Amino acid sequence: MRILLVEDESELATWLIKALEQSDFVVEWSNDGLVAEKMLAIEEFDAVILDLGLPGKSGHGVLSHLRAADNRVPVMILTARDTLHERVSSLNEGADDFLPKPFALAELEARLHALIRRSRGREHSRLICGSLVLDAGTKLFKLDNMPIALTPREHAMLSTLIHRAGEPISKQLLLDRIFTHHEEVNLEAIEVLVYRLRKKLANSAVRIVTMRGFGYCLEGGDDSREYA
């Protein structure tokens, strides 16, 4: 899952990025409201963690502009301004959640997962594509009822594919969701991951199909995705 962290306290941001990446989030960081606004206009994220006191443009301004543009990405306000007025105004402007500083990392991660599930209409505990199942709670993949051993990046790619099973996903979008911008990788890294995943899916009806000019698509044999 790809997160945009908009936070001008560099020490907090550095710590939070490391912590979230250990939990399989891909985190992009901006310390300026105007820069964050531009990133949100051209890039796709699963959720945004947004501070209110920012240089360039305030968190309130970024949020208002985001919703005015009909961008419905889930937004969690993370701020030291823990007053009733700030909570009410942020939620009225379109924030999906409000977490005051200081905070517990476990709570932040749980809230992020909940926001992303709700935004996709996925309160269900499992995603199913043919005989491939992803348990949202444990993050465990099973193929034909047997656990699959995956590296973190293989897991990130397969998770992206199963969330959009039946739909083509471009190599660039996969790259953005698996690697951060500061990692020097190219599109060949996606091809390598696809090759490795195909080997792990080889003895099933689930397959990763190459769609020339569009990218890759996960199919379950019956071309369907289910929720359970």
Wavefront OBJ file of the C-alpha trace (Angstrom):
o trace
v 0.000 0.000 0.000
v 1.346 3.373 -1.022
v 1.116 6.240 1.456
v 1.883 9.948 1.126
v 3.220 11.382 4.376
v 2.955 15.175 4.555
v 4.937 16.220 7.618
v 7.441 19.030 8.137
v 9.102 17.605 11.271
v 11.974 15.716 9.656
v 12.858 13.572 12.676
v 9.283 12.395 13.105
v 8.925 11.803 9.367
v 12.141 9.761 9.178
v 11.071 7.586 12.103
v 7.569 7.116 10.763
v 8.766 6.192 7.271
v 11.066 3.486 8.641
v 8.339 2.125 10.909
v 5.683 2.006 8.184
v 8.038 0.451 5.638
v 8.677 -2.379 8.108
v 4.924 -3.007 7.961
v 4.998 -3.278 4.146
v 3.817 0.250 3.368
v 5.535 2.175 0.571
v 5.900 5.731 1.864
v 6.532 8.935 -0.090
v 7.280 12.034 1.953
v 6.687 15.726 1.440
v 7.475 18.438 3.992
v 5.653 21.192 2.083
v 1.949 21.644 1.459
v 2.275 22.963 -2.078
v 4.608 20.140 -3.097
v 2.213 17.594 -1.582
v -0.663 19.145 -3.507
v 1.235 18.724 -6.793
v 2.106 15.119 -5.950
v -1.530 14.322 -5.226
v -2.570 15.832 -8.562
v -0.377 13.502 -10.626
v 0.236 10.402 -8.491
v -1.978 7.726 -6.960
v -1.879 6.855 -3.260
v -3.878 4.507 -1.059
v -3.966 7.029 1.803
v -2.513 10.338 2.979
v -1.156 11.208 6.427
v -1.459 14.967 6.655
v -0.104 17.422 9.206
v -1.940 20.733 9.561
v 0.943 23.153 10.239
v 2.942 23.060 6.997
v 5.103 25.487 5.006
v 3.919 26.384 1.509
v 0.282 25.601 2.180
v -1.519 24.529 5.330
v -2.922 21.070 5.795
v -6.409 22.566 5.757
v -5.652 24.164 2.387
v -4.291 20.929 0.929
v -7.321 18.998 2.142
v -9.819 21.537 0.811
v -8.128 21.603 -2.606
v -8.037 17.796 -2.698
v -11.759 17.429 -2.068
v -12.644 20.302 -4.412
v -10.876 18.337 -7.151
v -13.029 15.304 -6.224
v -9.968 13.336 -5.154
v -11.360 10.819 -2.662
v -8.104 9.366 -1.359
v -8.457 8.632 2.390
v -6.850 11.340 4.525
v -5.752 10.969 8.117
v -4.932 14.197 9.943
v -1.905 13.764 12.201
v -1.335 16.887 14.262
v -0.443 18.351 17.631
v -3.447 20.690 17.330
v -5.767 18.515 19.368
v -8.742 20.793 19.918
v -12.427 20.207 19.280
v -12.414 23.004 16.684
v -9.537 21.414 14.722
v -11.129 17.961 14.808
v -14.529 19.228 13.686
v -13.184 21.547 10.974
v -10.854 18.866 9.586
v -13.626 16.277 9.388
v -16.020 18.790 7.840
v -13.413 19.645 5.196
v -13.229 16.006 4.158
v -10.713 14.274 6.429
v -11.514 10.632 7.088
v -9.764 10.365 10.449
v -8.016 12.543 13.012
v -5.145 11.336 15.215
v -3.465 13.732 17.668
v 0.247 13.728 18.493
v 1.727 11.991 20.397
v 0.334 8.743 19.082
v 0.915 5.001 19.265
v 2.341 3.505 16.074
v 0.121 0.414 16.346
v -2.987 2.604 16.424
v -1.808 4.650 13.439
v -1.215 1.501 11.384
v -4.574 -0.002 12.370
v -6.382 3.203 11.435
v -4.582 3.348 8.076
v -5.625 -0.193 7.232
v -9.214 0.579 8.231
v -9.289 3.744 6.102
v -7.985 1.927 3.057
v -10.436 -0.953 3.482
v -13.377 1.413 3.791
v -12.308 3.548 0.833
v -12.295 0.485 -1.402
v -15.557 -0.828 -0.020
v -13.631 -3.753 1.425
v -14.786 -4.408 4.933
v -14.478 -8.070 3.983
v -11.696 -10.050 5.595
v -10.528 -11.776 2.414
v -9.851 -11.103 -1.256
v -10.242 -14.066 -3.585
v -9.087 -14.571 -7.166
v -9.680 -18.135 -8.237
v -7.811 -20.378 -5.800
v -5.677 -17.457 -4.560
v -6.801 -15.902 -1.272
v -5.450 -12.891 0.618
v -6.439 -12.621 4.285
v -6.571 -8.886 5.033
v -6.044 -9.402 8.749
v -2.991 -11.649 8.680
v -1.757 -10.422 5.249
v -1.246 -14.104 4.399
v -1.658 -15.424 0.874
v -2.912 -18.956 0.302
v -3.006 -20.845 -2.974
v -5.220 -23.930 -3.054
v -5.479 -23.587 0.755
v -1.694 -23.705 1.180
v 0.376 -20.708 2.389
v 2.667 -19.129 -0.205
v 6.187 -18.074 0.791
v 6.690 -14.537 -0.572
v 9.360 -11.901 -0.185
v 8.090 -8.456 0.932
v 8.235 -7.134 -2.647
v 6.574 -10.206 -4.099
v 3.855 -9.763 -1.484
v 3.449 -6.071 -2.358
v 3.098 -6.852 -6.053
v 0.679 -9.738 -5.603
v -1.385 -7.650 -3.184
v -1.631 -4.843 -5.751
v -2.621 -7.308 -8.451
v -5.295 -9.094 -6.393
v -6.865 -5.811 -5.308
v -7.419 -5.077 -9.000
v -7.833 -8.608 -10.275
v -9.219 -8.684 -13.793
v -7.926 -5.171 -14.500
v -4.669 -4.280 -16.291
v -2.058 -2.506 -14.174
v 0.838 -0.684 -15.804
v 4.454 -1.463 -14.982
v 4.937 2.118 -13.821
v 2.049 1.934 -11.370
v 3.398 -1.342 -9.991
v 6.840 0.229 -9.674
v 5.379 3.195 -7.782
v 3.531 0.917 -5.369
v 6.446 -1.384 -4.612
v 9.462 0.924 -4.609
v 9.929 4.439 -3.217
v 11.217 7.275 -5.385
v 14.621 7.319 -3.696
v 15.294 3.705 -4.734
v 17.162 3.516 -8.035
v 15.205 0.859 -9.912
v 13.764 0.561 -13.399
v 10.876 -1.275 -15.005
v 12.977 -4.417 -15.404
v 12.580 -4.935 -11.643
v 8.848 -5.421 -12.226
v 9.531 -8.008 -14.930
v 11.762 -9.930 -12.514
v 9.061 -9.929 -9.831
v 6.435 -11.077 -12.323
v 8.700 -13.935 -13.408
v 9.191 -15.038 -9.797
v 5.476 -14.836 -8.993
v 4.547 -16.789 -12.110
v 6.775 -19.625 -10.939
v 5.000 -19.661 -7.570
v 1.570 -19.690 -9.241
v 2.576 -22.189 -11.930
v 0.671 -25.214 -10.593
v -2.666 -23.402 -10.340
v -5.244 -21.777 -12.618
v -4.247 -18.340 -11.276
v -2.028 -16.485 -13.698
v -0.439 -13.110 -14.346
v -1.260 -12.180 -17.924
v 0.823 -9.749 -19.958
v -1.381 -7.221 -21.757
v 0.787 -5.491 -24.314
v 0.644 -1.731 -24.018
v -1.286 -1.952 -20.729
v 0.799 -3.960 -18.257
v -0.185 -7.022 -16.240
v -3.480 -8.517 -15.117
v -4.188 -11.167 -12.475
v -6.731 -13.776 -13.552
v -8.133 -16.599 -11.466
v -9.222 -18.991 -14.177
v -12.850 -17.870 -13.928
v -11.853 -14.224 -14.565
v -13.519 -13.195 -11.335
v -12.608 -11.535 -8.054
v -14.599 -12.098 -4.916
v -14.773 -10.757 -1.376
v -15.492 -12.853 1.673
l 1 2 3 4 5 6 7 8 9 10 11 12 13 14 15 16 17 18 19 20 21 22 23 24 25 26 27 28 29 30 31 32 33 34 35 36 37 38 39 40 41 42 43 44 45 46 47 48 49 50 51 52 53 54 55 56 57 58 59 60 61 62 63 64 65 66 67 68 69 70 71 72 73 74 75 76 77 78 79 80 81 82 83 84 85 86 87 88 89 90 91 92 93 94 95 96 97 98 99 100 101 102 103 104 105 106 107 108 109 110 111 112 113 114 115 116 117 118 119 120 121 122 123 124 125 126 127 128 129 130 131 132 133 134 135 136 137 138 139 140 141 142 143 144 145 146 147 148 149 150 151 152 153 154 155 156 157 158 159 160 161 162 163 164 165 166 167 168 169 170 171 172 173 174 175 176 177 178 179 180 181 182 183 184 185 186 187 188 189 190 191 192 193 194 195 196 197 198 199 200 201 202 203 204 205 206 207 208 209 210 211 212 213 214 215 216 217 218 219 220 221 222 223 224 225 226 227 228
